[in-house]
């Protein structure tokens, strides 16, 4: 995660992975981006890796 995101999380009181995992993913998406939302979901045990397909050329 980049410095800007880390600083914004820190201002919000989120300083550990545990605190991030306890944050509502929808709130994270609205205030940051979908990538950080996916990180939160993965911290909570959701598997977001897609398998079984190939990218179209």
C-alpha positions as CSV (number, residue, x, y, z in Angstrom):
1,X,0.0,0.0,0.0
2,X,1.2,3.5,-0.8
3,X,2.1,6.3,1.6
4,X,-1.0,8.4,0.7
5,X,-3.3,5.5,1.5
6,X,-1.4,4.6,4.7
7,X,-1.5,8.2,5.9
8,X,-5.3,8.5,5.2
9,X,-5.9,5.2,7.0
10,X,-3.8,6.4,10.0
11,X,-5.8,9.6,10.2
12,X,-8.9,7.4,10.4
13,X,-7.4,5.4,13.2
14,X,-6.6,2.3,11.1
15,X,-3.0,1.4,11.9
16,X,-3.0,-2.4,11.8
17,X,-4.1,-5.2,9.5
18,X,-6.6,-6.3,12.2
19,X,-8.1,-2.9,12.3
20,X,-8.3,-2.8,8.5
21,X,-9.9,-6.2,8.5
22,X,-12.6,-5.0,10.9
23,X,-13.5,-2.1,8.6
24,X,-16.6,-2.3,6.4
25,X,-15.4,-3.1,2.9
26,X,-18.0,-0.8,1.3
27,X,-16.7,2.1,3.4
28,X,-13.2,1.3,2.2
29,X,-14.3,1.2,-1.4
30,X,-16.1,4.5,-1.2
31,X,-13.2,6.2,0.5
32,X,-10.2,4.5,-1.2
33,X,-10.5,2.1,-4.1
34,X,-11.6,-1.4,-5.1
35,X,-8.1,-2.8,-4.7
36,X,-8.1,-1.9,-1.0
37,X,-11.6,-3.2,-0.7
38,X,-10.5,-6.6,-2.1
39,X,-7.6,-6.6,0.4
40,X,-10.1,-6.1,3.3
41,X,-12.2,-8.9,1.9
42,X,-9.2,-11.2,1.6
43,X,-8.1,-10.4,5.2
44,X,-11.6,-11.7,6.2
45,X,-11.1,-15.0,4.4
46,X,-12.9,-14.4,1.1
47,X,-11.1,-15.9,-1.8
48,X,-11.1,-13.5,-4.7
49,X,-8.8,-15.4,-7.0
50,X,-10.5,-16.4,-10.2
51,X,-9.6,-19.8,-11.7
52,X,-10.7,-21.9,-14.6
53,X,-10.6,-19.2,-17.4
54,X,-8.2,-17.6,-19.6
55,X,-7.9,-14.0,-20.7
56,X,-9.2,-13.2,-24.1
57,X,-6.5,-12.2,-26.6
